Amino acid sequence: MRIIKGPTVTQIRIFPQDTIPYTDLAIGKNFDQFKQKFFFAKAEIPFPFYEPGAPKVIKFSGGSVNIDNESFLIKSLNFDERKIVLIIEASSDRADRVFDAIGEELKGIDRYKNFSPSNYLIKTEETECTVHLDIDYCRFFSRKFLSFVKKSITKYPQQPLSKVRKVTLKSLSFEISFKQDEILEDMRISIVPKPFVIEPRVATREEDKIFYTRSPYDSETHLRLLRELESFFTKAGL
């Protein structure tokens, strides 16, 4: 396996009610200071901020932070009253370090001193990356099934389109659901099913063996799964 691009990690942390200093962050001075601290290129506050029923999500994007002489690109950082979503082009352990830096900044603007970066109820992660895998993607499926699909489709060209030139397998996706904790249910927190995806990268050839991948796991687990998949294909002679 060879990493072409990534990993990009999405970390979602849900906190107890009235813990995130959401309103304090929206105050002009704090908002501007936070934006400048992390060099965000774009920032949005819900408008009008206190309109009943309006989605209350503070959004930052295109930022960066330097930690221990290492620079990290923050793709986006979103806040609502109970949730913080961080998307970063880095491994999970580095994403944790970036979140700790963000958390320290939030603690400094929290009037009520309720916020702690580690005081979340649950943390979930998703990882995506583009990789080269030494596998034949079509071997995921029965040869007879693939042959049937290709023959059936090419028999019925759709006018005014010309004759079918090629039929290509594009995506393999599984939905992974998780057992719900009773405590989280009591706090009205639900964990939605997450996808595991592996598919040929857009605008690449089949023989390039370059794939876009996505899973509901930290980056280390995600890459381990891909290595195990490649190893399985090699050992099975697929």
Secondary structure as GFF3:
##gff-version 3
##sequence-region A 1 238
A	DSSP	beta_strand	2	14	.	.	.	ID=ss1
A	DSSP	alpha_helix	22	26	.	.	.	ID=ss2
A	DSSP	alpha_helix	28	37	.	.	.	ID=ss3
A	DSSP	beta_strand	42	44	.	.	.	ID=ss4
A	DSSP	beta_strand	58	67	.	.	.	ID=ss5
A	DSSP	beta_strand	70	79	.	.	.	ID=ss6
A	DSSP	beta_strand	83	88	.	.	.	ID=ss7
A	DSSP	alpha_helix	92	109	.	.	.	ID=ss8
A	DSSP	beta_strand	122	132	.	.	.	ID=ss9
A	DSSP	three_ten_helix	137	140	.	.	.	ID=ss10
A	DSSP	alpha_helix	143	155	.	.	.	ID=ss11
A	DSSP	beta_strand	172	176	.	.	.	ID=ss12
A	DSSP	alpha_helix	182	186	.	.	.	ID=ss13
A	DSSP	beta_strand	194	200	.	.	.	ID=ss14
A	DSSP	three_ten_helix	206	208	.	.	.	ID=ss15
A	DSSP	beta_strand	210	215	.	.	.	ID=ss16
A	DSSP	alpha_helix	219	236	.	.	.	ID=ss17
###
